[in-house]
Amino acid sequence: MHSSCRIVFMGTPEFAVPSLKALAAAGHRIVLAVTQPDRPAGRGRKLEASAVKRAALEMGIPVFQPKSIHLPESVRMLSEAKADLFVVAAFGQILKPVVLSIPAQGAINVHASLLPRYRGPAPVQWAIIRREAETGVTIMQMNEGLDTGDVLSTATVGIDATDTGQSLLERLSHVGADLLVETIRNYDRLKPLAVAQDHTQASYAPMLKKSDGRINWAKSAEDIDALIRGTIPWPGAYTSMNGKRLKVFRAKPETGLLDAPPGTVLRSPSDELWIAAANRPISLLEVQIESGRRMPIGMFLKGHPVPAGLVLS
């Protein structure tokens, strides 16, 4: 494809912003940025613009926020943009054929997994929770399925033992932006070589629910650690202590013998809090009790002594 093409960009969260900026930096003309409507956020439930809307306005790109991309006025607006290509990155609405057929060169998607694994809205979080060693980014040709299109290019990224949903998503957003620019540069060559996904190998990464953050102490210490990291920044991992919700932000599997059922507070060094998991103890490093502040465990224990033998649920 020629070095400058007309692009309609569709994206919503922070993950999509590096792709938007990289396309502009590569000399492409972003004729329209399409993003989700402003949503209530924070304690005051004030309407908040998406990360893509904020970035697009700073860049002087017109913004369009349809309730549905398939309404007749949305389809008309997209048609009038006369785009060579639609580029989609975590937009939040599935595109039907009426929209996919508009751009001359089709529509491509930046997805934060190695497809066909982890299709769906939360691939990064589930890859950590399920303790994958690596993940990556796939650029695919869009069809009307959910992340089922032919693969144009991929980049693999290792998952570190300290990665959170937030840190890994941030890293993948930049890898994805670079891969996107390179894929569009070689689009004419890559398009006929696009590889159909093996649907028998597909797995799904559903949207996380609040309840997905509840710690099951009957799992291994490694699984619990992965859940804690994978649910950052949302919904966050939590347990129940004396009837109050205790959020856990960081933990570390320890070595040691267990002589107590899962969830039991173990005898541990004075400024540490060790809990029995299925296979070994896990040490909680940073927590927040309901209506309290987030704090390192040593500071927390000064104000909230936790006796050995107490059971968390």
N, C-alpha and C positions, 0 to 999 in steps of 0.2 A: 504494500500500500504506500502511496506517496507520503512524503515526510510530514505533510500537514493535512489532516482530514478534519471534517466537521463532526464533532462528537456530542451526543446528548449523554450526560453522565447521570446515573441513578445510584444514590447511596444515602445512608442516613448516619450511622455512628462514626466515632473517631477512627475506626479501622479503615473507612473509605477515604479519609482525607489525604493520606500520602499518595494514593492513586490519582486523585483529582489534581493534586499539585504537580505530580510527575508528568501527567499528560500535558498540562499547560507548559511546563518547563521544556518538554520535548518539542514544543512548537505546534501542537494540535490546537484547533480552535474549539473550545467548549462553548457551544451555542446555547446550552441550557443545562442547569443542574436541577434534577428532579429529586425531591426528598419528602419524607413523611411530614404531615402537618405538625405544628408546634404542640408539645404535650405538657401537661401539668407536671412539675417536678419539685422535689425538695419539700421541706415542712410547710411552706406557705402555699404549695401547689400552684405556684405561678407558672404561666405558660413559658416554656423554654424551647428555643430553636435548636434544631439538630446540629451536630458538629459540621455536617456537610453544608447546611444552610449558612452557618456563620463563616465558614471558609470561602464559600462561593461569593458571598456578598463582599467580603474583604478583597476578593480577586476581581470584582466587577462583573461577575457572571450572573445573568438573570436566573432567578429561582422560581420553580414551580412546585407547589405542594398539594397535589390532588388527594382527596379522600380515597379515591380509587383511580388507578391508572387506566381503567377500562371504560370510564364514562365517556360518552360521545365527545364532550368538550376536551377531555384529556387526549383522546386519540387525535382530535383535530389539532391541538396544540403541538403534539409530537410530530404530526405529519408536516405542519408548517415550518418546523425547525430545519427540514431538509438535511437531515444528518446522513453522513456516510455510514456511521456506526453508532450503536448504542453500547455503552459500557456500564455494567452493573456491578456494584460492590456492596453487599449487605444492605440492600435497599429496603427489604421488608414487605414487598408485595410480589406475588408470583405473576409473571408476564404470560399472557395468553397469545395465541397466534395473531389476533388482530393487531397487537402491539409489536410482536416480534417481526412481523412482515413489513414494518414501515421502513427501516433503514436499508439503504442500497446494499450494504455489505453485511447485514445481519446484526446480531447482538452477541456480545461476549460477557462472561461473568468471571469475577475474581473471587474464588472460594477458598477459605482457610482450612483446607484438608487435602490429603492425597486421594482424590476421588477414584473409585466409588465408595471409599470408606468415609464415614462421618458426613453423609449428606444431611442437610437441615440447618437450623438456625444457630446451634451452639457447638460447632465442631471442635473448637479450641479447648473449651472447658471439659468436654467429655473425653478428649484425648488425654488430658492430664488425669482426670478422675479414674480413667480405665488403665492408667499407668503405661501408656504407649511410650516407646523409646524415641520415636520421631513422628513428625507430622509434616506439614508443608503447605504449599499453595498450588492450586490448579487454576489455570485459565481455560475455560471451556466455551464452546459454541453453544448458545442457549437454545433449548427447545422448550416445549410447554410443560415438561416434567419438573420435579423438584431436584435440581442439581444432577440431572440425568444426561446432559448434552455431551457431545463428542469432545475429547480432550485435545487442546491445542498445545499446551506446554505445562510443565510442573517444575517446582523447586522443592527440595527436601530440607527440612530444618529439624535438628535434634532438640529433644525436650530435656532441659536441665533438671537436676534433682531439686533445685530451688525455684523453678518456674511457677508462677501463678497464672491464672487465667488472664490477668491484666498484662503481665510482663511478656507472655508468649504472644498474645494478640498484638501487642505493640511491635514486637520483632517481626511477626508475620506481615503486618501492614506495610512495612518498608520492603520486605522481600517481594511481596505481591505487587507493589508499585513498580519496582524495577523490572519484574517479570512481565508485567502488563505492557510497559513501554517497548520492551524487546520483542514481545509477541506481535504487537501492532506493526512494528518496523518490518517484521518478517511474515506478515499476515498472508500475503499472496502465495508464499511458499508453504506456509504451515496449514492453511485452510484445507487444501486437498489431501493433506496427510493426517488430518485430525482422526484420532483413534476412538472408536466406540468403547464405552465403558462396559466392563464385565458385570452385568447386573447381579450375577450370583454371588459376587464378592461385596455387595453393597452393605453398609451399616448406616444407622440413622442416629443423629444427634439432636434430640428434641430440645425445645426451649426449656431452660431450667425453671423449676417451680420453687417457691419458698421452702417447701417440705424436702426438696432434694438436699438441702443443707444440713439436715439433722444427722448427727453422728451416730452410727451404729457401732457401739463398742465391741460387739461380737465379731467385727471384722478384724483383719490384721492391722498392726500398727502402720504398715506401709500403705494399706488402702485408706486408712483414716487420714494419714498425712496427705495423700493425693487428693482426697475429697476437700480437705481444708484449703489446699493451694488452688485446686480447680474451681472452687466456688468464689474466689476473690476476683472482682469486687462484689459480685452479686450471685446468689443470694446470701453468701457467707455461711460458714459452718457454725453449728451451735449444738448445745446440749442443755440438759436441765440439771440445776444444782439447787437442792433445797427448795424446789418449786419455782426457782427463778431461771430465766434464760441466760445462759453463759455463752457468749460468742467466742470463738477461737480463731485467731488470725495466723498463729504460727505454732508449729509443734515439731517434735523430733523423736523418731523411733529410738528407743534405748535398748541396750542389751541387759539381760537379767532374767532370772527365773521368776515365774508367776506362781503365787500361791493363793490367788483370789479370783473370783468370777469377773468377766469383762465389765468395765465401767466402775470398778472399785478403785478408790483413791489408795495408793500404796505408800508405805513408809519411804521417804526420800530425803535427800539433803534439805536443810532448813529453808532455803529460798527457791526450792523447785517443787513442781507439782506433777507427780507421775501417776498415770492412770493405767489400769490393766486393760490391754486389748486382747484379741484372741490368742496371739502368739508370743507377745512380749510387751513390756511397758512402753508407753508413749508419754513424753514429757511435754506439757503445755508451756509455751514460751511467751505468748502474748494473748491477752484475753480482755473481755469487757462484760461485766455483769449488767443485767437489765437496769436501765436508768443510771448506770455509772459511766466512767470514762474508759477508753481503751488504754491499757497499760502493760508494761512488762510484768512477768509473773511475780518477780521478787517484790515489786511495789504493791501488786494486787494482794499478795499474801499478808503483807503488813496490816492491811485494813480488813482483810477477810480470811482469817485463819481457816484452813480446811483440814479437818481431822482425817487421819488414815482410817479406812473402813467405810467412809461415806460412799454411797453408790450414785454415780451420775446416770441419767437416763435420757 
